[in-house]
Structure formats: structure tokens, C-alpha cells
Amino acid sequence: MKIPGPEHPITIIPNPNRTRVVFASRVVADTARALTLTEAKLPVVQYIPPDSVVFTD
């Protein structure tokens, strides 16, 4: 695991947009509270609060 610092910056900011995740034509997550994580040169990632995810059997 990388430690945040000048050589490995990590930024977390609230995403101002609604984020929906659709899989197999079903909405599996829907939130206006996602966080955008930018870590060094890695692809940007959206973190979605667990209470915004639909868990099924």
C-alpha cells in the first residue's frame, strides 16, 4: 500500500453529480454522495456509500 505524500498524492473530493451504477439492466447503486478519489497516476475512482448500494442474494 502506498502512503500519501508528495510522490504519491491522493485527493478525495465530493462528486457534485448523481452517480448511478447499472448492471444487467438493474440499478445496483444510486447516490448523490459519491466521492471522487484521484491517486497519483492511477485511474480516477468513485467511492459510493454502502447505504446507496442494493445488495441482493
C-alpha positions in Angstrom: 0.0 0.0 0.0 1.3 3.4 -0.9 1.4 6.2 1.7 0.1 9.6 0.5 2.8 12.2 0.1 4.5 14.5 -2.5 5.5 11.5 -4.6 2.1 9.7 -4.3 -0.6 12.4 -3.9 -4.2 11.3 -3.1 -7.1 13.7 -3.4 -10.7 12.9 -2.2 -13.4 15.4 -3.1 -17.3 15.1 -3.1 -18.7 14.4 -6.5 -21.3 17.1 -7.3 -23.1 14.8 -9.7 -25.5 11.9 -9.2 -23.8 8.6 -9.6 -25.7 5.5 -10.8 -24.4 2.1 -11.4 -26.3 -0.2 -13.7 -25.5 -3.9 -14.2 -27.6 -6.3 -16.3 -30.3 -3.6 -16.7 -30.7 -3.2 -12.9 -29.7 -0.2 -10.8 -27.3 -1.5 -8.2 -26.2 1.8 -6.8 -27.6 5.3 -6.8 -26.3 8.3 -4.8 -25.7 12.0 -4.8 -23.0 11.4 -2.1 -20.2 9.7 -4.1 -16.6 10.7 -3.5 -14.1 11.1 -6.3 -10.6 9.7 -5.4 -7.6 10.7 -7.5 -4.5 8.8 -6.6 -1.2 9.7 -8.2 -1.2 8.4 -11.8 -3.9 5.7 -11.2 -7.3 6.0 -12.9 -9.9 8.1 -11.0 -12.2 6.1 -8.8 -15.7 6.8 -7.5 -16.5 5.6 -3.9 -20.2 5.0 -3.2 -21.5 4.9 0.3 -22.6 1.3 1.3 -26.2 2.5 2.1 -26.5 3.6 -1.6 -25.8 0.1 -2.9 -28.5 -2.5 -3.4 -27.3 -5.9 -2.0 -29.2 -9.0 -3.2 -28.9 -12.7 -2.7 
